[in-house]
Amino acid sequence: MSVVDSPEGLGKAIRSGSNEIEISYNIKTTVVSLRAVGPVAWGVAAGAIVAAVIAILSTPSAAALTGGPGAVGTAGGAAAALAVLSGIVGAATARFLVKVAVAARDPKAVSRLRKDYEPVDRSGRYYLRRIGK
């Protein structure tokens, strides 16, 4: 098992369905802080993540690179959703969470991370263990 040290690595580990994910100290605080968000705020945050990720994943590559008509609407939607999310969890955490979901190619990956995994500290090494496994 390799140590996940980026939101992209975490997203890929979630996508692959890992039962246990070792996370580096530099992302531990962000991941553990997800559990501190209350249920109502999380509902809004989860909706913002879904909106941002769908906007990003549905942007045609050519339009995004050339500034074509598809880029403006989806970029605006992603920016608005990111602004809402930033108001709930902070800008750095919002960017982190959207990167996790984009890497997982699943708008609900962060909700699954929050619901299906619990943080575990084993002698200074940090893991996310799938609940019930």
N, C-alpha and C positions, 0 to 999 in steps of 0.2 A: 504494500500500500504506500503510495507516495503522499507527501504532504501537499495539500491544496493551499496555495498562497495568493490566489487572485479570484475575483468574482467570476471570471471566465472558467477557471478550473472548478470552482464550486458548482457552477451551472452544469458543466459536463458531468460531474459526479452525480448530481441529482438526476440528470437525464438518464444516466446509465443505471439508476436504481440501486446505488451502493447502500449496503446495510450499515456501513460505518465509514466515516470520512474524517481523516485527520486534517485539522486545519492549523495553519500557522498562527502565531501570536498576533501578527499584524492585522488579521481579519477577524480574530476571535471576538473582539469587543463589538464590532458591527453586527456579527451574527447573533451573539448572545443578547444584544439590545433589542432584537425583534420581539422577544417575549415580554418586554416591558411596555410595549404599545398596547393600550386598552382595546377591548373588542370593537367598540364603535369607531374609534380612530383607525383601527386596523381594517375595518370594512371599507372605509374611504380610501385608505392607502392601497389596499389590494385592488380596488377598482381603478385607481390612478396607474398602478403598475400595469394592469391588463391593458388599459388604454394606450399607455406609452409603448409597450412592447408590440401590440398589434400595429400601431402606427409605424414603428421602426421596421418590423418584419414585413409589412406590406408595401414598403417603399420600393418601387422598382429600381434596381441598381443604376440603370442608365439615367433615369429621371433624377435620382439623388446626386449623381456625379455631374450631370449637365445642368441641373437646375430647371429641368423640364416641369410641365404642369403637375405631375404627380408628386414632386418633391415639396412643393409649398404647403399643400393641405396636410400631408402626413407629418411634415416637420413641425408645422404649427400645432397639430394635435399632440405630438410627442412632447413639445415644449410646454404646452398648457398642462398636460398630465404630470410632467416632471415638476412644474411649479407647485401644483397641489400637493404632491408627494413630499416635496422639500419642506413645505409648511408643517408637515406632520412629523417627519423623521430627520429633517435637516438635509442640506444640499448634498453633502458628501455621501451620506447613507443612501439617499435617493438614487444617486448615480450608481452606487454599488449594487443596489437591489435591481435596478433596470438591467445592468450588465449581466447579473446572474441569470435573470429570466431570458434575456436575449441569447446568452450562451447555451442555456438549456433548450432554447427554441420552444419555450412553453410559457405563456403569460402567467400561468398559475404556479410556476415552480417555486416562487418565494413563499406563497401561501402553504405549499406542501412542505417546504423547509421549516416553516414556523410550526406547522401542525404535526408533521410526521417524524421530526428529528428532535432529539434533546441533547443539549450540550453536556459533555462529560469531561472532567479534568482528572487525568491520571498522572500524578507526579510531575506536574508542569507541562504535560503534553495535552493538547486539546482535541477532542473528537466530537463529531456529531453522530449519535447512534440512533438508528431508526427505532422508533417506539414500537414495542411488541415483537422485536426480532432478537 
